[in-house]
Amino acid sequence: MGTATYALALGSNRRSRFGSPTRTIDAALGAIGGVRAVSPVMRTAAMGPSSRAYANAVALVASDEDPPAMLARVKAIERAFGRRRGRRWGARVIDIDLVLWSGGAWAGPGLTVPHPAYRERDFVLCPLVAVAPGWRDPVGGRTPRQLLALVDRRAGRP
């Protein structure tokens, strides 16, 4: 496999040894390496039971790794940063998701790319539009900009 590009979604809503959630995202990007582009960090309301707002960003990362190897690497970074498994959608130091991969779709044990829920999440789509507005979803063919317009329409936003 040659060099691939990944769109990784990063989120944080708890302070870490690196400082604020925004600084934690910056530190995670440094640990990931191969970063080619990073969206501005967005502040978004929490989903589910957490009451703390999130800092969210999307990064385009170049890597020679296949999707399972990239997943293993970002999960190791999450653990090194203090991420602990717990309540779904609870407060967390760092969350890193594989959203898209330049190789198209991937399905295997514990991993599906594109991320199954990214098409409905404005906190992923807004920063994704900032760094890769023309990237086409390998399943439906829509761009992040088109997907975001659908989310906005469903939410009743102009």
N, C-alpha and C positions, 0 to 999 in steps of 0.2 A: 504494500500500500504506500502511495506517495503522501505528500503533505496534504492534510485535510484541514478544513476550517470548521470550527464549532461555534455556534451561538450559545453562550452560557448565560443563564439568568442567575443573578446573585441578589440575595436579600439578607437583611439583618435588622433586628429590632431590640438588641440588647448590647450594652457596653461589653467590651472585651479587654484583654490586656493591651490591645492596640488603641483603645479609646472608644470614640463614638461609633455607631453603626456605619457611618460613612467611611471613617478611617479603617474600620474592620474590612469593609469591602475593598478598599485600596490595598490593604495588606494581603487579602486573599488573592487579588489580581497579581500581586508580586510573587506569591507562592505558586500560582498556576503557571506563569511564564507564557511566552509565545503570544502575548496580547497584541493584536493588530489594531483594534479600535475599541473604545469604551464610550457608552452613552453617558449623558449627564445622569447623576444620581437623582432619583425621584423620591419624594416622600409620599407614602400611600397609607391609607387606613388598613388596619389589620383585618384579615379574614378569620372567621371562627372566634374562639374564646379569648384570644389574646387582645389586650386593650392597648398595647403599645404600637404606635405607628411604625411602619417599615421604611427603611432606605432600600431602594431597588435600583439595579442597573443591569445592563446586558453588555457582555464583552464578546468580541470576535477573537477567537484564539486559533492559532495555527499549531498543528501537531501531527506527528507521524503515527500516533496511536489510533487503534480502532476504537469504536464506541465503548466496548466493555472495559478496555484499558483506561480510557479517559474517565469513565465513571468511577473506576476504582481509585484513580488519582484524586478526583475532586472529593470523593467520600473520605479519603485519608486526610485531605486538607481540612475538611469539616471537623473531623475528630481532633486533629492537631490544634485547631482553633477553639476547641472546647464544646463542640456540638455534641449533645447527648440526645439519644432517641427518647421520645416522650410523647406527650399528648399531641395529636395531629393539630396543626396550625397554631401551636403554642408559641410563646416567645422563644427566640433562638439567636444564638451568637452569629451564625452564618448558615445560609442555605444556598447550595449551588446546584442548579439543575441543567442538564443537557437539553436544550430546546430544539436545536436544529443541527444537522451535520451535512457538509457539502456532498457527502456520498449518497444522499437521499434518505430513504426510510431504513430503519433497523429495528428488528424485533428479536429479543432473546430473553433468557431468564433474568428477571429483575430490571429489564431496560427496554423501553420503547422510545424510538426517535422517529418523528418529532414527538416531543413531550405531549402526552395525551390531552392535557388541559390548557396548553398555552394559547390556543385559539380563542378562549373565552376570558383571558386574563389581561385586562388593560395594563396592569402593573408590569407585565412582560412585554406586551405589544407596543406600548408607548416608547420604552427605551429601545426596543428592537427596531422600530421605525427610524430612530435617530441614527443607528449604525448600519442597518441593512434594509432600507425601505423596499428594495426591489427583489429581495430573496424570495423565491417562490416555494410555498409549502409543497413538499414532494407528494403529498396525498391529494390535496384539493386544488393545487395550482394557484391559490391566491397569495398575494403579497401581504406582508405585515400591515401595510397601510390599508389594504382592503379588509383584512380581518378586523382591524381596529374600528373601521367604519361600521362593520356589522355589530360589534360589541356596543359601540356608542348608540346605534340605532335601537338595539334591544333594550338598552338602559334608558332610552328616551332623551339622549343628549343630542344636540344639533351637530 
